[in-house]
Each structure stands twice: as structure tokens, then as C-alpha cells.
Amino acid sequence: MTTYTVAFIGLGAMGGQMVRHLIAAGHRLHVYARRPEAAAPYEALGAKRFETPAQAAVDADFVITNVTTTQDVEDVLLGTDGVVHGARAGTICVDHSTISAEATRRMAARLARHEIQLVDAPVSGGPSRAADASLSIMVGAPDVVFARVRPLLSVLGSTITHVGDVGAGQVAKACNQIVQVINIQGIAEAMLFAARNGVDQDKVIEAISQGLAGSRMLDMMGPKMAHRDFSAGIEARLHDKDFSMILEAVADAGLSLPALSLVKRQLSALMENGWGRDDTSSLLRVLEGQQQVH
């Protein structure tokens, strides 16, 4: 495979794993993190650390971002020290963050004025699947750009779906979050119902998991709830952030999505209880607290 110079911005639980895979595949990594110490493990593997996103982007063929919010992406790509000030014409920026589709389209238009392409490529699977390079990646890009970026994405994920043009990847990721977190809420309600009826939750999971109620989320979240393991797989604050963003997009589209609205209220209660850095299985604890109130 052809090797490239890749600037990587965002070295958290997901991004750090991605950097390891890219280095192992032979790519030359430029890295930037707000905290210099976060880059140290990757410098030890051969990555070069830079002081700003603009500096990291100099001479890069691709720039990959994996940060938290829409504003974070805009800052690192288009801010005072952003990628746009260092990247050369023809550079492709690949954003793995979960952010606004509409904002993605606006940023793509601004970068295009500098002959820089933006690809939205949000991921699903969490840190565990980032670690074994089996992420699901949802891509928004023109066909010709997708063809160029796919070999790089193949280093990071096992399922790569070209959903459509720029912004389509973020729409697909929003759909993913809607299905995923509403499912978690449903599992929490089922687990509470089983417990209050004096029935073993593990046995309920066993009974329903192979039927039409079966799902990956039930396999993951059911046992966590049954055994009250609220340690974070994916921190609940990230789902809360995503649902806030999705609700804005829903309002802009003139839609009414009642299950989405209900689960957002539950996530807000979770955050108010201080469980944002715990797992989203903590929606069970929210439900339990609401029973005590009523």
C-alpha cells in the first residue's frame, strides 16, 4: 500500500488507537494535541509532535481530526492556528468526529476555497473497536475523493460505507445514535421492569436475546445493567452532546421525534446527577431515581 504523511489531531481514547494503526501501516504521522503529554506515547512510536494544527498540516497528504464538538472541529480546521493555514492545495481532511452535518457542509465549502477537501467520516464502535481496527465508518464525500481516502480508512475500520456527498456521513451517524441510545433506554426500562417483578435479569436477557428483541446493544448493556457495572465504555456525556446536536437538526428540519426528545430528557437527568463520565447504562439509575420520586 502507498504510504502517506498524515497529520492527526485529537489523541483521545479513539484517536490514539487510530494513530497506532496508521504508524503500524507505515504512514508518517504528524500529531497535535492540546496537552503535549498526550502526544508522548506516539512520539515514542515515531510520530512527530507539532505546536499547532497548522504546523502539523504542513506537507501532509491527509489531515485526520477526531475531536469532540462542532466548534472543536471548526477551531482546528479554520481557526487562527488551524489546518487551513498550513495545508497545501490538494490536501484531504478526514473528520472522524460526531458533529453537525450542516456545519460540516459549511466548513467543506470554506476549505474548498483553498483547494482543500473535507470528508466527514464519523465512526461507531467505541474504543474497543478502535483498538482492533474494526470500526464502522460512515463516509460523506464525492466519489473521486472517497476512492482516494478509502485505503487509509481501511487501516482503521472493517466496515466502510460511502453514504453520499459531504455531510451524509454525519447524517448516518446521527441515525446511528438515535437507534443506539433509544435502544439503551428501552433496555433500562426492561431491566427495571424485570427487577421490580422479582425476575432474574440475567435470565430475562438470556430469554429475549435470541428473539426479535436481540441486539448488540442488549448483549452489551443488558449485563452491565444487571450487574450494575456503570464503568464507561462510551461516556454518557458524549451521547448527551450528540442528542443535543441532533435535536437542533430535528427542529431545523421541522420534525417531531418523540422518542428522541424523551431520551434526551433522560440523558439530561443523567448529567444532572453527575454521571456524565460513567457509561450510558446509567440510564437505568435515572429510571430508578424517578420511581423513588413518584
N, C-alpha and C positions, 0 to 999 in steps of 0.2 A: 504494500500500500504506500502511496505517496505520503511523505511526512511534511508537516507544516509548522510554521511558527504560530502559536496560539496564545493570545492574551486572555487570561481568565480572571474575572472579577467576582469575588464573593466566595469565601473559603469556609463556609459553614458545614453543617453535617452532611449536606448533599454535595456541595461544590468541592469540598476537599476530596471526597471519594472520586469524583469525576476527574479531578486533576491527576490523581494517582493512575487512573486508567489511561489517560492521554499520554502521560510520561512513559508508562509501560509499553504503549504502542509506538513509541519512538518520536513523538512530537516534541518540539521545543517549546517550553512553557514560559511565558511571562506572567507573573501573578501580581495582583494588587489586593490588599485587604486594609480596612481602616485601622486595624490593630496589627502592627508589624509582626508581633509574636505569632499571630495566626498563620503567617506565611512560612515560619521557620521549618516545619516538617517537610514542606515541599521544596524549599531551598536545599535541604539535605538530600533530596532525590534528584536535584539538578535544575530545578526551576530558578528563574531569575526574578527577584522581587523589585518592584518599582514603586516610586513615591506617589504617583498619581495614575488614574486610569489613562490619561492622555499619553504619559510616558510609556506605559505598558503596551499601548496600541501601536507605537512606532514600529514599523517593519513587520507587523503581524499580518498574516493572511486571513485569520479569523479572530474575532473577539467574542468570547463567551461570557455572558453575565448570568449570575444566579444569586439574586438578592431578594429582599422581602416585599417591598411595596412598589407601586407605580412610580411614586416620587423618587424612590431609590434608583430605579432604572433610568429615569429621566436625568437625575443628577450625574450618574456615572457615564451616561452616553453623551449628554448635551450640556452639562453644567460647565462651570468655569474651568475646571481641570478635566473635562470629560473626554471621552474617546474621540469625539469629532475633531478635537484639536490636535490629535496625534496620528490618527489613522490615515492611510493613503487612499486615494481613489481605487475602487475595486475591492476594498475590504468587505467581508461579510460579517455582520454582527448577529450572533445567535443568542436569544434571550430565553433562558430556562425558567425564569421567574413566573409566578402566577399573578398576573396583573390585568388591568383593563384592556379589553380588545380595542376600544375606540382610541384610547391613549396610545396603544401600540401603533395603530394606523397613523396617528398624527406624528409620532416620533419617526416612523418609517419615511414619511413624506419629508420631514426636515433633514434626515440623514441623506435622502436621495439627492438633495441639492448639492451635496458634497461627493456624489457618486459612491456612497456607502449604502449597502443593502442591509435591511433589518429582517431577520427571520424570527418569528415567535415560535418557540419550541418548548412549551411547558411540559412538565413530566409528572408521572404518577408512579407511586411505588414506595416512596419513603426512603429513609437512609439505608434500610437493609437491602433494598433492590438497587440502590445506587452503589452499594458496596460490591455486589456481584454482577454489576453491569447488565441488569435485566429490567431496567426502567421501561415504562411505556412512554413514548414521546409523541406528542401531538403537534404537527408542524403546519404553520401558515407561511407560505412563500410561493412566488411564481415557480412554474415547473422547472425552468432552467436553473434557478437558484437552488431549489430543492435537490436537484441532481448533483450539484456541486457540494452541498453540505451533508448529504446522506452518508457518505463513507465515514465522516467524522462522528456523526450521531450513532453510527453502528458500533463505535467503540464504547458507547455509554448505555445503550439500551437494546433490548431484544425485540421490541415491538415498536416500529416507527411508521406512523400513519400520516400521509400527506393529506390534510383535511381540506385545504383550499388555499386561497391567497392570504396575504398578510392580515393577521387578526383572527383568522379561522382557528388557529391552534388555541388561542385564548378562549374562544367561544366553546370549543370542545372541552377545555379544562374546566370551565365554569359548569358545563353539563356534568362532568365527572364529579365535581364537588357537590353539586345538588344531589345526585344519586347516592353518593357515598355517605354524606353526613345525614341526610334524611333516613337512610338505612340504619345508621348508628342510633339515631333517636328511636326508631322502631324496635331495634334490638333491646335498648334500655327499657322501653315500655314492656316488652315481652318478659325480660328478666325480672322486673319488678312484679309483674302480674304473677309469674310462677312462684316467686318467693312468698308473696302475700297469701298465696293459696297453699303454702306448705309443701310445694313440689320441688324436688331436687333440680336446680338449674342446669347442672351438667347433663342430667338425663333428658331434660327438655331439649337442650342443644343437640344431643345425640338423636333424639326422635325426629326433629324437624330439619336437620342439616342436609339430609339426603333427599328431601322432598322439594317442592317448589319454593319453599322459604329459604332453601340453602343458598349461600353466597360466600364469597371470600370475606366480606365484612363480618358475617356471622361466625365464620371459622376463626377470625382474628379477635373480634370484640366480645363475642359471647363468653369464652373462657376468661378473658380479662375481667369482665363484669362479675361473672360467677365467683371468681376468686379474689375479687376486689384488688386487682392489680392495676393501679392507675398511673404507673410509671409511663413516661411518654414514649410512644412510638413516633407519632407526629404530634407536636404540641398543639393543644386545643386553641391557643391564641391564633394560630395560623388559619385554622378553619373559621374562626370568628372574623378574622381580617378578610378572608375570601368571601364570606357570606355578606359582609357589609358592602363589599365592592359589587357583588352580584346583584344585591337588592337595588343598588343605584342603577345598574344597567337595566334591570327589570322595569323600574319606574320610568326610565328614559324611553323604553320600548312600549310603554302603556299597557303592560301586562299585570295580571294579578296571579301570583303563585302562592296559594295559601300555605302549603306545607313548608315552603321555603321561609315564609315570614314567621311561622310558628317556631321552626327550629332556630332561626336567628334569635328569637326571644330567649330560647333555652340557652343558646351559646352566650348571650349577654349576661344571663343569670350566672352561668358558669364563671365568666370573667369576674363578675362582681364578688363571687365567693373566693377569688384569689387562686383559681385552679388553672389559669391560662397556660402555665408551663407543664401541666400534667396532661395525660392523654385525653382524647375526646371521649373515651369511655366514661369519663367523669360526668357525662350527661345523665348517667344513672344516679349519681349523687344529687344532681339538681332535682331530678324527679322525686327522689326520696325526701328531700327537704321540703318540696312543695306539698307532699302528703302530710307532713307534720304540721304545716301551716293550716291546711284545710281539715 
